[in-house]
Amino acid sequence: MKAMRSFINQSVEIAVSGKKDVLRGTLIDIGNDILVLHMDTQFIYVPLLHLQQLSPTKKVDEIVNAAEINWEPTPDLSYRKVLMNAKGMFTELFITGNQSIHGYITSIMNDFFVFHSPVFHSVLVSMRHLKCLIPYELNATPYAMSPSAFPLNPKPIALARNIDQQLKKFEGQFAVLNLGESSGKIGLLKTADSPIIEIVTASGESAFMHIDHVKTVHFP
């Protein structure tokens, strides 16, 4: 970690799990389990779990004067603290592939959090699968909607401490896993006997999946 911290305030490029394109910007902070990259006008938080490679960039057009970036070093920067600070703030998340979702973090549990989205409504997000978190400016709202059009008051959910316990609560409900990236991830959540869950797909057949591969869950 000490060697990587030597790149703080330098222009770098970062390869992140699941993202086709590398991220290029100024590395401005590193915690024990998360780093912060400044790219254009955005602050991008990347959990170190998904850092595949970090290296300096020599491209002149990528170099940014670190003194021009409005950032104060964060004592004890951590993934969980970033999530806590982002609660109620309009945020973009990258979780699966290059698809992003926009909305608000509303609850944070042991190994997952709840994300309220105008498109997907309440989404359970596994912490281990979040690739990038990008907060918007304080006054920004999803799709420039008025607060009355998308109020931050999602339907209450009885939350468990861990995602395996949460999925157990939702047995018998129609669910969409991993933002519906394939037909086998959409259907009736028949059983959630950790570590294996069973989904009954549109054809009526069962598909089985290890819970470690559940990135998101939402209920249309």
C-alpha positions in Angstrom: 0.0 0.0 0.0 2.8 2.4 0.8 4.2 2.0 -2.8 0.8 2.7 -4.3 0.3 5.8 -2.1 3.3 7.3 -3.7 1.1 7.8 -6.8 -1.3 10.1 -4.9 -1.7 13.5 -6.8 -0.4 11.9 -9.9 -2.2 11.0 -13.1 -2.9 7.3 -13.3 -5.0 4.8 -15.2 -7.0 2.1 -13.4 -8.4 -1.2 -14.7 -11.5 -2.2 -12.7 -13.1 -5.6 -12.7 -16.1 -5.8 -15.1 -15.3 -2.5 -16.8 -14.2 -2.7 -20.4 -12.5 0.7 -20.4 -9.8 1.9 -18.1 -10.4 4.9 -15.8 -7.9 7.8 -16.2 -7.6 10.6 -13.8 -5.7 11.9 -10.7 -5.3 9.6 -7.8 -6.2 11.7 -4.8 -6.7 9.4 -1.8 -6.4 5.8 -0.7 -7.9 4.0 2.3 -7.4 0.4 3.4 -10.1 -0.9 1.1 -11.0 1.9 -1.3 -9.3 4.6 -3.5 -10.5 7.9 -4.9 -9.9 9.0 -8.5 -10.6 12.5 -9.8 -11.7 12.3 -13.4 -12.9 15.4 -15.2 -15.3 16.9 -12.6 -16.1 13.7 -10.9 -14.8 11.9 -7.8 -14.9 8.1 -8.4 -14.6 5.7 -5.5 -13.3 2.3 -6.4 -13.2 -0.6 -3.8 -9.7 -2.1 -3.8 -11.3 -5.5 -4.2 -11.9 -4.7 -7.8 -8.6 -3.0 -8.6 -7.0 -5.1 -11.3 -4.2 -2.7 -12.2 -3.1 0.8 -11.4 -0.3 2.4 -13.4 0.9 6.0 -14.2 -0.3 7.6 -17.4 2.1 9.6 -19.6 -0.6 11.2 -21.8 -0.3 15.0 -21.6 -4.0 15.6 -22.0 -4.7 13.3 -19.0 -2.5 15.3 -16.6 -4.4 17.5 -14.1 -2.9 19.9 -11.6 -3.7 18.3 -8.2 -3.7 21.7 -6.6 -6.7 22.6 -8.6 -8.8 19.7 -7.2 -11.0 20.7 -4.2 -10.3 17.7 -2.0 -9.3 17.3 1.7 -7.5 14.1 2.7 -9.9 11.9 4.6 -8.7 10.4 7.8 -9.4 6.6 8.1 -11.0 6.6 4.6 -12.9 3.3 4.2 -15.5 1.7 1.9 -18.2 1.7 4.7 -17.6 5.3 5.6 -17.9 6.3 1.9 -21.3 4.5 1.8 -22.4 6.2 5.0 -21.4 9.6 3.7 -23.2 9.0 0.4 -26.6 8.2 2.0 -29.3 10.5 0.7 -27.0 11.9 -2.0 -27.8 11.4 -5.7 -25.2 8.7 -6.8 -24.2 6.6 -9.8 -23.2 3.0 -9.2 -21.4 0.6 -11.5 -22.0 -3.0 -10.5 -22.4 -5.3 -13.5 -20.7 -4.8 -16.8 -20.7 -1.2 -18.1 -24.3 -0.7 -16.9 -24.8 1.9 -14.3 -27.8 2.7 -12.0 -28.7 6.1 -10.5 -30.4 6.9 -7.3 -29.8 7.1 -3.5 -28.4 4.8 -0.9 -31.1 4.4 1.8 -29.8 1.7 4.1 -26.5 0.0 4.8 -26.3 -3.5 6.4 -23.4 -5.9 7.1 -22.6 -7.0 3.5 -25.2 -5.2 1.4 -27.0 -1.9 1.0 -30.3 -0.7 -0.3 -30.3 1.6 -3.3 -33.4 3.5 -4.3 -33.7 4.1 -8.1 -36.3 5.7 -10.3 -35.8 2.8 -12.8 -35.4 -0.2 -10.5 -37.0 1.0 -7.3 -35.4 -0.6 -4.2 -32.3 -2.6 -5.2 -30.3 -4.7 -2.8 -26.6 -4.3 -3.7 -23.9 -6.8 -2.5 -21.0 -4.7 -1.2 -18.5 -7.1 -2.6 -19.8 -6.5 -6.2 -19.8 -2.7 -6.3 -17.2 -1.6 -8.8 -17.4 2.2 -8.7 -19.4 4.8 -6.8 -19.7 8.3 -8.2 -21.6 11.0 -6.2 -23.2 13.8 -8.0 -23.2 17.5 -6.9 -25.2 18.2 -3.8 -28.2 19.8 -5.6 -28.4 17.3 -8.4 -31.4 15.0 -8.7 -32.0 11.8 -10.9 -32.7 12.8 -14.5 -33.3 16.4 -13.4 -36.5 15.3 -11.8 -38.1 17.5 -9.1 -38.0 16.1 -5.6 -41.8 15.7 -5.7 -41.5 13.5 -8.8 -39.0 11.2 -7.1 -39.2 11.6 -3.4 -36.7 9.9 -1.2 -39.2 7.7 0.7 -39.1 4.2 -0.7 -41.5 1.5 0.6 -40.0 0.2 3.9 -38.4 -3.2 3.7 -37.8 -5.5 6.6 -34.0 -5.8 6.5 -31.8 -8.6 7.7 -28.1 -8.2 8.6 -26.7 -10.2 5.7 -27.7 -10.7 2.1 -28.2 -14.5 2.5 -30.6 -13.9 5.3 -32.4 -11.2 3.3 -32.8 -13.5 0.3 -34.3 -16.1 2.6 -37.0 -13.6 3.6 -37.9 -13.1 -0.1 -38.5 -16.8 -0.9 -41.6 -17.2 -3.0 -41.3 -13.7 -4.6 -40.6 -12.8 -8.2 -37.1 -11.4 -8.4 -34.6 -9.9 -10.8 -30.9 -10.7 -10.1 -27.9 -8.8 -11.4 -30.1 -6.2 -13.1 -31.6 -8.9 -15.3 -28.3 -9.4 -17.3 -29.7 -12.8 -18.6 -33.0 -14.6 -18.6 -31.7 -17.1 -16.1 -31.4 -14.3 -13.5 -35.2 -13.4 -13.7 -37.9 -15.5 -12.1 -39.4 -16.8 -8.9 -37.0 -17.0 -6.0 -38.0 -20.5 -5.0 -35.3 -21.2 -2.4 -32.4 -19.4 -0.8 -30.6 -22.1 1.2 -27.1 -20.5 1.5 -24.8 -20.9 -0.4 -27.2 -21.9 -3.2 -30.3 -20.1 -4.4 -32.9 -21.5 -6.8 -34.7 -19.4 -9.5 -37.6 -20.7 -11.5 -37.3 -19.0 -14.9 -40.0 -18.1 -17.4 -39.9 -21.6 -18.9 -40.8 -23.1 -15.5 -37.3 -24.7 -15.1 -35.1 -24.2 -12.1 -31.7 -22.5 -12.3 -29.3 -22.7 -9.5 -26.7 -20.1 -8.5 -24.1 -19.6 -5.7 -25.0 -16.7 -3.6 -21.5 -15.2 -4.0 -22.5 -14.4 -7.6 -25.6 -12.4 -6.6 -24.6 -8.8 -7.3 -28.0 -7.1 -7.0 -31.6 -8.1 -6.3 -34.7 -6.1 -7.0 -38.4 -6.9 -7.1 -40.4 -5.4 -10.0 
